[in-house]
């Protein structure tokens, strides 16, 4: 299966959507947070892409696209901060969110 090559804005939106769904509880504040940081077109298309792929395929999309958009420390720090802010929106970090942050640390090291 051919996985899509995302634009930078699509990658960011897709990544935030993936992170928001990591605990299987996509809250209204999380949705608002992501919508405020993406265009309506990117949000809708990336939400559809996420919903039409398995968790494994979605992760593969992230891994296949990260080298294009996480090229320097500033980009990595910006995305990391946005994920932290996203997780803070609905209170405490859930266990899956904490595990995802460990994964994100490793992802940033290999980008």
N, C-alpha and C positions, 0 to 999 in steps of 0.2 A: 504494500500500500504506500502510495506517495503521500508524504506529509507536507503540509503547506509551508512555504517560505513566508514569514510574516514581515510586515513593515515594523519599524521601531515602535510606533504608537500601538499597533496591534499586539506586538509582543508584550509590552507593558500591561495592556488591558487584559490579555489572556493570562499573564502571570498572576496579576492581582485576582482575577476571577478564580484561577486554580487555587491560590492561597486561601481565598475566602471560603471555598468549598471544602477545604481540607478536613474540617471538623463536622462536615455534613449538616451544618446549620448556617445557611446563607441568610443573614438578617437584613432587614430593611436599612439600618445604618451602614452596613457593609456595602449594600447595593448603591446607596447614595454616594458613599466615599468613592467608589470606582467610577460611577457615572460622572462625577465632578471632575475626574481626571482623564476622561476619554470623550471622544466624539460619540454622538448617538450611533453613527454608522459602525464605528469600531466596537462599541459596546455590544450592539445587537449581533454583529457578525461573529465576534469572539465568544459571546455567550452561546450562540448556536453551535459554534465549533466545539466548545467544551462539552455541551450536552450531547453532541453526536459522536463523541469519542470516549473510549474507555479511559479509566484513570491512567493506565499504562501508556496508551497512545497520547494522551494529553501531556504526560510527563516527557514522552519522547519528542513531542513538538517543542517543548521548552528546551530540552537538551540540544536539539538540532538547531535551534535559533539563537541560543544564548551567546555563541561566539561572535555573532554579528552585532549584538547590542550591549554586551557587557565587556567592552574592550579596555576600559580603564577604571581606576579606583573610584573616580567621581561617579561614574554611571552605576557601579556596584553599590556604593554607599547610598546613593539616591534611591535605588530600588529597595535595598535592605530597609532603609528608614520608612519607606512607604508601606512595606509589609508590616513592620512594627506598629506603625500608626493604624493600619487596618485591623490588626489583632487587638489593639487597645480599645477600639470603638465599642465593643459589646461587653466590656468588663475584663475579667481575668482571662489569661491565656488558658485555653483548653489543652489537654495532654497532646492531641494531634497537632495543635499549633506549635507547642514547644518542640515536638519532634521535627516539625517542618522547619523551624528555625535552625536546628542542628543541620538538617539537609541543606538549607540555604547557605549556611556558613561553608559547607563543603563545595557547594555549587560555585560560590564566589571565588574560592581558592583555585578552582580548575577552569574558570572562564578566561 
